[in-house]
């Protein structure tokens, strides 16, 4: 099996608590939320050479 690239992400306490709330509402873990919701939405938003304004207010509104 090929070695897959890995990365580590650190989060501010406020952001972590917000993600925790969203994950709990969905009945999933924060890791599942990031893998299944946030990353795919981020990738879809960046396909086609389109750059979206990813300010914290706008970034949070799409996955809630």
Secondary structure, DSSP 8 states (H G I E B T S, - for coil): ------------HHHHHHHHHHHHHHTS-HHHHIIIIIHHHHHHHHGGG------HHHHHHS--
